[in-house]
Amino acid sequence: MRSQIPYPHLQTDPLQMDQPTDLGALFHRLNNQLGIILANAELLEARATDDASSSRASQIVTSAVEAISAAQHIRSRWQDK
């Protein structure tokens, strides 16, 4: 039986920002979420019992790392302006 996981953050608009300078907070939140995805993908990868599952988990890990890198690149370009 699957446990029900509450998602209270879905009830609010994560992009609702008071000022344009809140982009820093948005990048922080994005990085936090990507970090959670990465950590769970790494757990899946470590616990995979077959090649197909291991390959899928590895793809998620790679994509999460690339997304974190892209977010950091975008943030640094935004801060340079």
N, CA, C and O atoms as a MOPAC input file, in Angstrom:
PM7 MOZYME 1SCF
protein

 N      0.84400 1    -1.18400 1     0.00000 1
 C      0.00000 1     0.00000 1     0.00000 1
 C      0.88600 1     1.24400 1     0.00000 1
 O      1.81500 1     1.35700 1     0.80000 1
 N      0.59600 1     2.14400 1    -0.87900 1
 C      1.37100 1     3.38100 1    -0.96700 1
 C      0.91100 1     4.35600 1     0.10400 1
 O     -0.28500 1     4.52600 1     0.34400 1
 N      1.86500 1     4.98000 1     0.73000 1
 C      1.50500 1     6.00000 1     1.71900 1
 C      1.14300 1     7.28400 1     0.99600 1
 O      1.66800 1     7.58300 1    -0.07600 1
 N      0.25600 1     8.01900 1     1.58900 1
 C     -0.12500 1     9.29700 1     1.00100 1
 C      0.85100 1    10.35400 1     1.47500 1
 O      1.05200 1    10.54600 1     2.67400 1
 N      1.44800 1    11.03300 1     0.52000 1
 C      2.40800 1    12.08200 1     0.83900 1
 C      1.72400 1    13.42300 1     0.61100 1
 O      1.28500 1    13.71300 1    -0.50200 1
 N      1.63200 1    14.23600 1     1.64900 1
 C      0.97800 1    15.54200 1     1.47700 1
 C      1.86500 1    16.49400 1     0.68300 1
 O      3.08400 1    16.50900 1     0.85400 1
 N      1.26200 1    17.26200 1    -0.15700 1
 C      1.97600 1    18.25900 1    -0.94700 1
 C      1.36800 1    19.63700 1    -0.71100 1
 O      0.71600 1    20.18100 1    -1.60200 1
 N      1.57100 1    20.20700 1     0.46800 1
 C      0.95500 1    21.51100 1     0.74900 1
 C      1.49100 1    22.61600 1    -0.14900 1
 O      0.80500 1    23.61100 1    -0.38400 1
 N      2.71800 1    22.45100 1    -0.65700 1
 C      3.29600 1    23.49000 1    -1.50700 1
 C      2.55800 1    23.62000 1    -2.83300 1
 O      2.68300 1    24.64300 1    -3.50700 1
 N      1.79100 1    22.60100 1    -3.22000 1
 C      1.04800 1    22.67400 1    -4.47000 1
 C     -0.15900 1    23.59500 1    -4.36200 1
 O     -0.74700 1    23.97300 1    -5.37500 1
 N     -0.52800 1    23.95700 1    -3.14300 1
 C     -1.68000 1    24.82100 1    -2.93900 1
 C     -1.32800 1    26.29300 1    -3.10900 1
 O     -2.21600 1    27.14200 1    -3.18700 1
 N     -0.04300 1    26.59300 1    -3.16700 1
 C      0.38300 1    27.97600 1    -3.34300 1
 C      1.10900 1    28.10800 1    -4.66500 1
 O      1.62900 1    27.12800 1    -5.19900 1
 N      1.14300 1    29.30000 1    -5.18200 1
 C      1.83600 1    29.56300 1    -6.43500 1
 C      3.31000 1    29.79200 1    -6.14100 1
 O      3.65700 1    30.82800 1    -5.57400 1
 N      4.20400 1    28.85100 1    -6.51000 1
 C      5.62000 1    29.01000 1    -6.19100 1
 C      6.27900 1    30.16700 1    -6.93600 1
 O      7.35100 1    30.62700 1    -6.54100 1
 N      5.65600 1    30.63500 1    -7.99600 1
 C      6.24300 1    31.72600 1    -8.76700 1
 C      5.73800 1    33.08900 1    -8.33200 1
 O      6.16300 1    34.10700 1    -8.87800 1
 N      4.84600 1    33.12400 1    -7.36600 1
 C      4.30600 1    34.39000 1    -6.89100 1
 C      5.38500 1    35.09700 1    -6.07600 1
 O      5.72200 1    34.67800 1    -4.96900 1
 N      5.91100 1    36.16200 1    -6.63600 1
 C      6.99900 1    36.89300 1    -5.99900 1
 C      6.56500 1    38.33600 1    -5.79600 1
 O      5.84700 1    38.90400 1    -6.61900 1
 N      7.00900 1    38.91600 1    -4.69500 1
 C      6.63900 1    40.29000 1    -4.39100 1
 C      7.39500 1    41.28800 1    -5.25600 1
 O      6.83000 1    42.29000 1    -5.69400 1
 N      8.66800 1    41.01300 1    -5.50200 1
 C      9.50300 1    41.93800 1    -6.25700 1
 C     10.40000 1    41.14600 1    -7.19800 1
 O     10.63500 1    39.95900 1    -6.97500 1
 N     10.90700 1    41.79600 1    -8.25500 1
 C     11.82000 1    41.10500 1    -9.16400 1
 C     13.06500 1    40.56400 1    -8.46400 1
 O     13.64400 1    39.57700 1    -8.91700 1
 N     13.48500 1    41.19700 1    -7.36600 1
 C     14.67800 1    40.73700 1    -6.66400 1
 C     14.45300 1    39.39300 1    -5.98300 1
 O     15.40300 1    38.79000 1    -5.48400 1
 N     13.21400 1    38.91600 1    -5.95300 1
 C     12.92700 1    37.61400 1    -5.36700 1
 C     13.39900 1    36.46200 1    -6.25300 1
 O     13.19700 1    35.29700 1    -5.90900 1
 N     14.02700 1    36.77500 1    -7.39100 1
 C     14.56300 1    35.72000 1    -8.24100 1
 C     15.62000 1    34.90400 1    -7.50600 1
 O     15.75200 1    33.70300 1    -7.74500 1
 N     16.36500 1    35.53900 1    -6.62400 1
 C     17.34700 1    34.80900 1    -5.82600 1
 C     16.68000 1    33.74000 1    -4.98500 1
 O     17.18600 1    32.62200 1    -4.87600 1
 N     15.54500 1    34.07900 1    -4.38900 1
 C     14.79100 1    33.10600 1    -3.59400 1
 C     14.24600 1    31.99200 1    -4.47800 1
 O     14.20500 1    30.83100 1    -4.07200 1
 N     13.82900 1    32.35000 1    -5.68100 1
 C     13.32000 1    31.34700 1    -6.61300 1
 C     14.42800 1    30.36700 1    -7.00000 1
 O     14.20400 1    29.15700 1    -7.03600 1
 N     15.61700 1    30.88600 1    -7.28800 1
 C     16.74500 1    30.00500 1    -7.61200 1
 C     17.07800 1    29.09700 1    -6.43200 1
 O     17.40200 1    27.92500 1    -6.62300 1
 N     17.00000 1    29.62700 1    -5.22700 1
 C     17.27100 1    28.83500 1    -4.02900 1
 C     16.26600 1    27.68800 1    -3.90400 1
 O     16.64300 1    26.54800 1    -3.63500 1
 N     14.99800 1    27.99900 1    -4.10100 1
 C     13.95500 1    26.97400 1    -4.02200 1
 C     14.12500 1    25.92800 1    -5.12000 1
 O     13.94400 1    24.73400 1    -4.88000 1
 N     14.47400 1    26.38100 1    -6.32200 1
 C     14.69700 1    25.45500 1    -7.43200 1
 C     15.85700 1    24.51300 1    -7.11400 1
 O     15.76100 1    23.30500 1    -7.33000 1
 N     16.94900 1    25.07200 1    -6.60200 1
 C     18.10000 1    24.24600 1    -6.24400 1
 C     17.74100 1    23.23500 1    -5.16800 1
 O     18.18500 1    22.08800 1    -5.22700 1
 N     16.94400 1    23.64300 1    -4.18400 1
 C     16.51700 1    22.71100 1    -3.13900 1
 C     15.73600 1    21.54200 1    -3.73000 1
 O     15.97900 1    20.38800 1    -3.37700 1
 N     14.80400 1    21.83700 1    -4.62100 1
 C     13.99100 1    20.78400 1    -5.22900 1
 C     14.84000 1    19.86000 1    -6.09700 1
 O     14.66300 1    18.64200 1    -6.07400 1
 N     15.75700 1    20.44200 1    -6.85800 1
 C     16.63400 1    19.61600 1    -7.68600 1
 C     17.54100 1    18.74200 1    -6.82100 1
 O     17.85000 1    17.60800 1    -7.18800 1
 N     17.96100 1    19.26400 1    -5.68900 1
 C     18.78100 1    18.48200 1    -4.76800 1
 C     18.02800 1    17.27600 1    -4.22600 1
 O     18.60200 1    16.19800 1    -4.07000 1
 N     16.74700 1    17.45800 1    -3.93900 1
 C     15.91500 1    16.34800 1    -3.46400 1
 C     15.76700 1    15.29700 1    -4.55900 1
 O     15.86900 1    14.09800 1    -4.29800 1
 N     15.52900 1    15.75400 1    -5.78100 1
 C     15.41500 1    14.82300 1    -6.90900 1
 C     16.71900 1    14.05200 1    -7.08100 1
 O     16.70600 1    12.83500 1    -7.26600 1
 N     17.83900 1    14.76000 1    -7.02000 1
 C     19.14300 1    14.12100 1    -7.18300 1
 C     19.39600 1    13.08600 1    -6.09000 1
 O     19.82400 1    11.96900 1    -6.38100 1
 N     19.13700 1    13.44500 1    -4.85300 1
 C     19.38100 1    12.51600 1    -3.74200 1
 C     18.54100 1    11.24900 1    -3.87700 1
 O     19.04000 1    10.14400 1    -3.66400 1
 N     17.27700 1    11.40900 1    -4.22700 1
 C     16.41500 1    10.23500 1    -4.38400 1
 C     16.80600 1     9.39600 1    -5.59500 1
 O     16.71800 1     8.16800 1    -5.55100 1
 N     17.23100 1    10.03700 1    -6.66500 1
 C     17.68500 1     9.29700 1    -7.84400 1
 C     18.95000 1     8.50400 1    -7.52800 1
 O     19.11500 1     7.37700 1    -7.99600 1
 N     19.83700 1     9.09200 1    -6.73800 1
 C     21.05100 1     8.37400 1    -6.34000 1
 C     20.71000 1     7.16700 1    -5.46500 1
 O     21.34600 1     6.11900 1    -5.57800 1
 N     19.71000 1     7.31400 1    -4.59500 1
 C     19.25500 1     6.16500 1    -3.79400 1
 C     18.68500 1     5.06600 1    -4.68700 1
 O     18.98100 1     3.88600 1    -4.50100 1
 N     17.87100 1     5.46400 1    -5.65200 1
 C     17.31700 1     4.48300 1    -6.58800 1
 C     18.42800 1     3.77100 1    -7.35200 1
 O     18.39000 1     2.55600 1    -7.54300 1
 N     19.40600 1     4.54400 1    -7.78100 1
 C     20.52700 1     3.98400 1    -8.53800 1
 C     21.29100 1     2.96200 1    -7.68400 1
 O     21.65500 1     1.89200 1    -8.17100 1
 N     21.52800 1     3.29100 1    -6.43100 1
 C     22.27100 1     2.40000 1    -5.54000 1
 C     21.48700 1     1.12800 1    -5.21500 1
 O     22.07800 1     0.07200 1    -4.98800 1
 N     20.17300 1     1.23000 1    -5.19500 1
 C     19.33700 1     0.08500 1    -4.82100 1
 C     18.79000 1    -0.69100 1    -6.01600 1
 O     18.07000 1    -1.67400 1    -5.84000 1
 N     19.12500 1    -0.26100 1    -7.21300 1
 C     18.60500 1    -0.92800 1    -8.41100 1
 C     19.05500 1    -2.38900 1    -8.43700 1
 O     20.21100 1    -2.71000 1    -8.15800 1
 N     18.11700 1    -3.25500 1    -8.77600 1
 C     18.42000 1    -4.68700 1    -8.79000 1
 C     18.59300 1    -5.24800 1   -10.19400 1
 O     18.94600 1    -6.41600 1   -10.36000 1
 N     18.34600 1    -4.42100 1   -11.20300 1
 C     18.53200 1    -4.88600 1   -12.57600 1
 C     19.10900 1    -3.75100 1   -13.41800 1
 O     19.07800 1    -2.58700 1   -13.02000 1
 N     19.63000 1    -4.10700 1   -14.57200 1
 C     20.29400 1    -3.12900 1   -15.43500 1
 C     19.35500 1    -2.03400 1   -15.92700 1
 O     19.74700 1    -0.87000 1   -16.00900 1
 N     18.11900 1    -2.40000 1   -16.25300 1
 C     17.17100 1    -1.40600 1   -16.76700 1
 C     16.86400 1    -0.34800 1   -15.70800 1
 O     16.85000 1     0.84600 1   -16.00800 1
 N     16.62100 1    -0.77800 1   -14.48400 1
 C     16.33600 1     0.17300 1   -13.39700 1
 C     17.55100 1     1.03400 1   -13.09900 1
 O     17.42800 1     2.23600 1   -12.86400 1
 N     18.71500 1     0.41900 1   -13.11100 1
 C     19.95200 1     1.15900 1   -12.86600 1
 C     20.17800 1     2.21500 1   -13.94400 1
 O     20.58700 1     3.33800 1   -13.65000 1
 N     19.91100 1     1.84500 1   -15.18600 1
 C     20.08100 1     2.77900 1   -16.30000 1
 C     19.11600 1     3.95700 1   -16.19200 1
 O     19.50500 1     5.10400 1   -16.41400 1
 N     17.86300 1     3.67600 1   -15.85300 1
 C     16.87300 1     4.75300 1   -15.69900 1
 C     17.25800 1     5.69700 1   -14.56700 1
 O     17.17800 1     6.91700 1   -14.71000 1
 N     17.67300 1     5.12700 1   -13.44800 1
 C     18.07800 1     5.95300 1   -12.30700 1
 C     19.29800 1     6.78800 1   -12.66300 1
 O     19.39400 1     7.95100 1   -12.27100 1
 N     20.22000 1     6.20500 1   -13.39900 1
 C     21.42000 1     6.92900 1   -13.82600 1
 C     21.05700 1     8.10800 1   -14.72800 1
 O     21.66400 1     9.17500 1   -14.63600 1
 N     20.07600 1     7.91300 1   -15.59200 1
 C     19.61700 1     9.00400 1   -16.46000 1
 C     19.01500 1    10.13500 1   -15.63400 1
 O     19.22000 1    11.30800 1   -15.94600 1
 N     18.27700 1     9.79200 1   -14.59000 1
 C     17.69100 1    10.81700 1   -13.72000 1
 C     18.79500 1    11.57600 1   -12.99500 1
 O     18.74300 1    12.80100 1   -12.89000 1
 N     19.79800 1    10.84600 1   -12.49300 1
 C     20.93000 1    11.48500 1   -11.81100 1
 C     21.62100 1    12.45900 1   -12.75500 1
 O     21.87100 1    13.60800 1   -12.39100 1
 N     21.92900 1    12.00700 1   -13.95900 1
 C     22.60200 1    12.86000 1   -14.93800 1
 C     21.76900 1    14.09300 1   -15.26200 1
 O     22.29700 1    15.20300 1   -15.32100 1
 N     20.47800 1    13.90400 1   -15.47100 1
 C     19.59800 1    15.03300 1   -15.79000 1
 C     19.49800 1    16.01600 1   -14.63600 1
 O     19.48600 1    17.22700 1   -14.85600 1
 N     19.42600 1    15.51600 1   -13.41400 1
 C     19.34800 1    16.40100 1   -12.24700 1
 C     20.62900 1    17.21100 1   -12.10100 1
 O     20.57600 1    18.40700 1   -11.81400 1
 N     21.77700 1    16.57000 1   -12.29600 1
 C     23.05800 1    17.28400 1   -12.21300 1
 C     23.13200 1    18.35900 1   -13.29500 1
 O     23.57900 1    19.47600 1   -13.03100 1
 N     22.69700 1    18.02900 1   -14.50700 1
 C     22.69300 1    19.01300 1   -15.59200 1
 C     21.72800 1    20.15800 1   -15.29100 1
 O     22.03100 1    21.31200 1   -15.59600 1
 N     20.58100 1    19.86100 1   -14.70400 1
 C     19.61400 1    20.90900 1   -14.35400 1
 C     20.16800 1    21.82500 1   -13.27000 1
 O     19.97700 1    23.04000 1   -13.33100 1
 N     20.85100 1    21.26000 1   -12.28200 1
 C     21.47500 1    22.07000 1   -11.23500 1
 C     22.53300 1    22.97800 1   -11.84600 1
 O     22.61600 1    24.15900 1   -11.50800 1
 N     23.33300 1    22.43000 1   -12.73700 1
 C     24.36900 1    23.21900 1   -13.40600 1
 C     23.75200 1    24.34200 1   -14.23800 1
 O     24.24400 1    25.47100 1   -14.22500 1
 N     22.68100 1    24.03400 1   -14.95600 1
 C     22.01000 1    25.05100 1   -15.77200 1
 C     21.42700 1    26.15200 1   -14.89500 1
 O     21.53300 1    27.33200 1   -15.22900 1
 N     20.81600 1    25.77800 1   -13.78400 1
 C     20.24900 1    26.77800 1   -12.86800 1
 C     21.34100 1    27.67600 1   -12.30600 1
 O     21.15200 1    28.88700 1   -12.19000 1
 N     22.48100 1    27.09100 1   -11.95800 1
 C     23.59600 1    27.89100 1   -11.44400 1
 C     24.13700 1    28.83000 1   -12.51800 1
 O     24.49200 1    29.97200 1   -12.22900 1
 N     24.19700 1    28.34500 1   -13.75400 1
 C     24.67000 1    29.18300 1   -14.86300 1
 C     23.70800 1    30.34900 1   -15.10100 1
 O     24.14100 1    31.48900 1   -15.26800 1
 N     22.42400 1    30.06900 1   -15.11700 1
 C     21.42000 1    31.12400 1   -15.31200 1
 C     21.50200 1    32.13800 1   -14.17900 1
 O     21.44400 1    33.34500 1   -14.41100 1
 N     21.63700 1    31.64000 1   -12.94700 1
 C     21.71400 1    32.54600 1   -11.80100 1
 C     22.94800 1    33.43700 1   -11.89300 1
 O     22.86300 1    34.63400 1   -11.61700 1
 N     24.08400 1    32.88000 1   -12.27300 1
 C     25.30100 1    33.69600 1   -12.36900 1
 C     25.17700 1    34.73600 1   -13.47800 1
 O     25.67200 1    35.85400 1   -13.33200 1
 N     24.52400 1    34.38400 1   -14.58100 1
 C     24.29900 1    35.35400 1   -15.66600 1
 C     23.35700 1    36.45500 1   -15.19900 1
 O     23.55100 1    37.62200 1   -15.53900 1
 N     22.33600 1    36.09100 1   -14.42100 1
 C     21.37800 1    37.06800 1   -13.90000 1
 C     22.07100 1    38.00700 1   -12.92500 1
 O     21.80200 1    39.20900 1   -12.93500 1
 N     22.96400 1    37.48200 1   -12.07700 1
 C     23.64900 1    38.30900 1   -11.08900 1
 C     24.65900 1    39.25000 1   -11.73900 1
 O     24.96300 1    40.30700 1   -11.18700 1
 N     25.18000 1    38.87700 1   -12.90100 1
 C     26.15600 1    39.71400 1   -13.60000 1
 C     25.52800 1    40.96900 1   -14.19100 1
 O     26.23600 1    41.92200 1   -14.51400 1
 N     24.21600 1    40.97600 1   -14.33500 1
 C     23.54700 1    42.13000 1   -14.96300 1
 C     23.38800 1    43.26900 1   -14.00900 1
 O     22.84800 1    44.31200 1   -14.37600 1

